[in-house]
Amino acid sequence: MKKIIMTLALILFLFVGFGLMAYAEMAKEGSGSDIHYVITKSTVLPMGKGVVQINYEGWGINQSDTGKGLLHNASSHIVGGLLLVKGVYKNDAGMICFTRPDGDQVFMTYKTSGVIGKTGKGTITYVGGTGKCVGIQGSGEFTRHHLPRPAKGFGASLNVSKHNWKIP
């Protein structure tokens, strides 16, 4: 009987201890250095010689360099577009919705420029969130590395970012 009581007490202690850690308050501000892997499905509209409008929807996963942080293991949904003129884009822009492992979401806008198939540079701006991320603000920079196309009509990229954020 004594072993059963000790076992139940240990289980209760672990349940309460880990439960409190799981619901610990999230930091109100921070910074991150992440890698965001993305696959996109594109719609292409030729607009004359050397000019193409590309609209795309993408899905990805985000990993922080430290193995923890605001967007570590968050999935993403992206909608964006760009005008490609002779292989150069100066106006790639869109929205990203990151869904964190706890279900809270973080919303960002981005703008980038570069040469198709080569490295591009861009900025991100936090524009809101849900749950513990309501009111989040911040910004950052990223480098987009184009990866080989996984299939016709699809694209792939690896985006390396550094960013800062704050929740009121």
Secondary structure as the mmCIF struct_conf table of DSSP 4:
data_model
#
loop_
_struct_conf.conf_type_id
_struct_conf.id
_struct_conf.beg_label_comp_id
_struct_conf.beg_label_asym_id
_struct_conf.beg_label_seq_id
_struct_conf.end_label_comp_id
_struct_conf.end_label_asym_id
_struct_conf.end_label_seq_id
HELX_RH_AL_P HELX_RH_AL_P1 LYS A 2 ALA A 22
TURN_TY1_P TURN_TY1_P1 TYR A 23 TYR A 23
HELX_LH_PP_P HELX_LH_PP_P1 ALA A 24 ALA A 27
BEND BEND1 LYS A 28 LYS A 28
STRN STRN1 GLU A 29 PRO A 46
BEND BEND2 GLY A 48 GLY A 48
TURN_TY1_P TURN_TY1_P2 LYS A 49 GLY A 50
STRN STRN2 VAL A 51 SER A 64
TURN_TY1_P TURN_TY1_P3 ASP A 65 THR A 66
BEND BEND3 GLY A 67 GLY A 67
BEND BEND4 GLY A 69 GLY A 69
TURN_TY1_P TURN_TY1_P4 LEU A 70 ASN A 73
STRN STRN3 SER A 75 VAL A 85
TURN_TY1_P TURN_TY1_P5 LYS A 86 GLY A 87
STRN STRN4 VAL A 88 THR A 99
TURN_TY1_P TURN_TY1_P6 PRO A 101 ASP A 102
BEND BEND5 GLY A 103 GLY A 103
STRN STRN5 GLN A 105 VAL A 115
TURN_TY1_P TURN_TY1_P7 ILE A 116 GLY A 117
BEND BEND6 LYS A 118 LYS A 118
STRN STRN6 GLY A 120 GLY A 129
BEND BEND7 THR A 130 THR A 130
HELX_RH_3T_P HELX_RH_3T_P1 GLY A 131 CYS A 133
TURN_TY1_P TURN_TY1_P8 VAL A 134 GLY A 135
STRN STRN7 GLN A 137 LEU A 147
BEND BEND8 PRO A 150 ALA A 151
TURN_TY1_P TURN_TY1_P9 LYS A 152 GLY A 153
STRN STRN8 PHE A 154 LYS A 166
#
